[in-house]
């Protein structure tokens, strides 16, 4: 058996030697039906990510109801404000938010979407899962969803992440989560669809659906528009060599993301900006690198972020909000780009 795998590992194909064969109308129709069926079918279980909450829980107690900037209509719950690291001055987020208050109740429980916060490329969606009265959802346990997804008609590709918010009362019937998604195509003004399907607890077999033994069973579905303001800052639109093989054509910074766009990257080439070093320079000379959520949990240093690349574009979604005005520059692979109008 190992010999067979070894042989397969050394098989190669010259794709340039093949001529594309166009699909007939019938074949195209079958492909569409197959893709639509796959879209409706069960997806791999989504395991919930956790973060160290010692400092953030304390922040939540201080900001039980934090407004997102002057004139904003929505005031975020303290746990979500703490998740994004929002302090008393959240004016940099302006009106990047929209309260939703969408709720759906099924026999197994209720799911409520609090609101949406985002920019052109990133979305944050805090939500509550509530079991029937008398049932306990203990936040010290590990949980997952059969499906927990957020899609938009703006893009054919999005990266998604789900994280549990701190459970202030492990004896009640509620848990709080935040769903995040990023896209390399503008999201604002588009329609989004969120699905929350079967909350279950571990240990369990994740190769099956949990319709019969989920702690909160049911397929909860929502549709809403992404109506909010973008607070992104254009840092540079001048073609600049940053050592990635292709020039950096555009660089943007917002309170919740960093956007990079290369110039001339071939369609079949992996985007090297996904692995680029990105560092924010504070007015006091401090340096904060974008790091993975795991690295941040280990060291508490830097700004936790999740990268997503498609074609020439790369988006780093931040898991701690920032105030761009408090930084003087942003470095990409050691090349510095000054920020106009910063505190420095």
Secondary structure, DSSP 8 states (H G I E B T S, - for coil): -HHHHHHHHT----GGGS------HHHHHHHHHHHHHHHHS----EE-B----HHHHHHHHH-SEEE-STT-S-EEEHHHHHHTT--S--GGGTT-EEEEEEEEEETTEEEEEEEEEE-SSEEEEEEEEE--TT----TTS-EEEEEEEEEETT-S-EEEEEEE---S-TTSSEEEEEEEEEESS--TTSEEEEEEEEEEESSS-TTS--TTT-SEEEEEEEEEE-------EEEE-S-B--SSSS-EEEEEEETTEEEEEESS--TTS--GGGG--EEEEETTS-EEEEE-HHHHHHH--SEEEEEEEETTEEEEEESS---GGGEEEEEETTEEEE-TT---
